[in-house]
Amino acid sequence: MNFSEFIRNRHSPRAFLPDEIPAEDIKEILLDAQSAPSNSNTQPWNVHVIGGQKLKDLSAALIEEFDTNGLNPDFTVDYGEGVHPQRSMELAAKMYGMLGIAREDKEARTEFVRENLRFFGAPYSALMFIPPMGDRIRAAFDQGTYAENFLLSLTAHGYHGVPQGMISLLAPTVREFLGVDEEYKLVTALTFGRADESSPVYKTNPGRVALSETVTVHGIEGLGL
């Protein structure tokens, strides 16, 4: 496929097979991610790649903390008001509908949160931390370029990945498990492997709004947004 088809067909599965990936493939994906641009070439990404029994142990620690104490994020999870939380709710409704989880079934919804904390059954995850750099906004932007490279490289190598903001909502537990300094803030987890195509949520299509809702054009004719 051409590049536009390639990038528009990438998606975030929420179910994985336990199959391992060759170490050389993981290294190539990391090299692709590392080629991302960053402000003044600061490269402010601190990435911990975890798999095997270590990932299972981390998952158990996350579930225990969630069940005992709830969430403890480094950054706010407030989407504000208006269209942004609405888009989030629409995706949740779509996923829960595909899984047959009713809106009022709180226990089933909580169990799906635990499935997040099981990394959707994936064999690997790359946990991304921001170092102490000012207000961290520029570093957060740079994390995004790294993450996009990582996800697209996974697709190019025949694998799948999903960004898991849910993991960052238990940041202190992750830091303690990995021995990461508390000044390094957890942004997301890039969970990856071979997708389970038999899952009902293998290819949840969240959709995208029209360009006219997100893009304002200045001084360019003919775009027709």
N, C-alpha and C positions, 0 to 999 in steps of 0.2 A: 504494500500500500504506500501511497505518497505520504509526505509528512503530515498534511492536514488530517488525512484519514487516521494515521497512526496516533496523533495526539488526541484527537476527538474520540477515539475508541478506547483509550485508557480509562479504566474504571477501578473503583475500590471495592473488591469483594470483601465480605465479612464472614467468610468461611474458608478454611484452608485444609489441605492434606498435610500429614506429618512428614512427607517426603523431604529428605535432606537435599541441599543444593551443593554442587561441587565447590570447594573452597576457592578455586581459581575464578569461578564465576562471581562469587561474592567480592573478591578482591577487585575484579574489573568493574563491578558496579560501584564500589567505593571510589575507585579512580575516576570514573565518570562523574560522580557526585562532587568530588574534590575539584573538578575543573570549573565549578560554578563561579560566577563573578561575585565580588564583594566590595563594599566601600573601602577605597584606598588599599585594596588587597589585604585587608585585615584578616580574612578567613576566620571569622569568629564562630566556628562550629566546633563543639566538643561532643563527639559521638561515641557512644558505648554500644557495640554490637554484641548481642547475647543470644545464645541458643542452647540446645540440649537440656540437660537436667537443670542448669542454671536458670534457664527461662521458666521452667516448671516451678522451681523454688521461688522465683520472684513472683510468679502468678499466685502461688499459694499465700505469700506474704501480703500481696495486694488485696486478695479476697478477704483475708483475716482482718486487715486494717479497715477495709470498707464495711464489713459486717459489724465490726466492733465500734468504730469511731466515725465512720462516714468519710466525706471528702475533705481534702486539705491541699488546695492548689497553690501554686506560686503566683498565678495571675488570675484576674477576675474571669468568671465565666458568664458575665452579664452581656447579652447581645443587644442591650438597649431596647428601644421601642421601634415599632413600625415594621418595615418589610423584612428586616434581617431575622428577628425571632420567628416571624411568620414562615419564612423559607425553611428554617430549622424544624418547625413543627410539622410542616408539610412532608418533609423527608421522613421524620419519625413515624408519622401516620402511614406513609407508604410502606416502610419496612415492617412495622408491626402488623399491618394488614397482610403482607406477604407471608408472615410467620403465623398468622391466625391468632394474634394476641389482641384481645379486646382492650379498649381504652381504660376500662375500669379494673382490669386485671393487674393490680399493682405487683403482686408476687411474680407474675410472668415477666413483667417489665423489669423488675429488679434482677431476675435471673438473666435477662439479656444483658444487663450491666455487668453481671459476673462473667458472662461470655466475652465481653470486651476485655475484662481483666484476665481471662484465659488466653488472650491474644488471638481469639477466634480459631484456636487450634493450630496456629502457624508455628513453624519450627524456629523462626528467627525474628528478632526485632532490633532496630537501631534506635536507641534513645538519644534524643538531641537536647543538649544543654547550652544555654547562653552564658558566656563568661561575664564577670562584672565589668561592664563597659557603659558608663554614663547611665542614661535612662533606658538603654538596651533596644531602643526603637530601630536604629540602623542595623544592629546585630540581628534583630528579629527578621528584618527584611532579608538579610543575607542568609539566614537560616532557611527562608522560603525558597531562595534560588537553589540552595543545596538540596533541599527536599524534592523539588521538582525534577532536578537532574537525576536524583536517586530513583524516583518513581518511574521516570521515563526509561531509564537504563534497565530497570527490572523488566519492563514491557519488552524492550528490545531484545533481552536475553531469554524471553519466553516465560517469565515469571509474573507474579502479581504482588502488589503492595497496597497497603491502606494506611493513611495517616490516622493515628489514634490519639486525639486530644484527651480522651478519657484517662489515659495512663498518667498524663500530667496532673490530673486532679488528685493524685496521691503522691505528689512530688517528694515529700520528706521520706516516705517509705522507700521509694526508688533510690534516693540518694544514700540512705543508710545501707541498703542492700549492696549497692555498687561501690560504696566508699567514696562518694563524690562530695567535694566541699560544699557547704551550705550556700556559698556565694554563687554557685552555678545553678541557674534556674532552669527547670525542665519545661520545654516547649511542647514537645510531642514525641510520639513513638512512631517510627516507620516500620510497620509489621509486614513481613514478607515471606513468600514461599510459593508453592504451587496451589492455586485456588481449587476449592472443591466445587466443580461445576454442577454437581447434583444438588447443591443447596438452593433453597428457594430465594435466598438473598445473594446468590452468586453475582448477579448483575442487576442490582437495584439501580434503576435509572432515575437519578434525582432531577434531571432536566436542568436547563439553564434559561434564565430570563432573556428577553430581547436586548440587543445591544443598546437600544435607546433608553433602557432603564439604568444603565451603568456607565455609558460613555457620552460625554459632551464634546462636540467637535467645534474647533475654532479655525476659521480661515481655510478650510478644505471643502471643495465642492464635489458633489456627486457621490458621497458615501451612502446616501439614502437610508440613514438610520431612523 
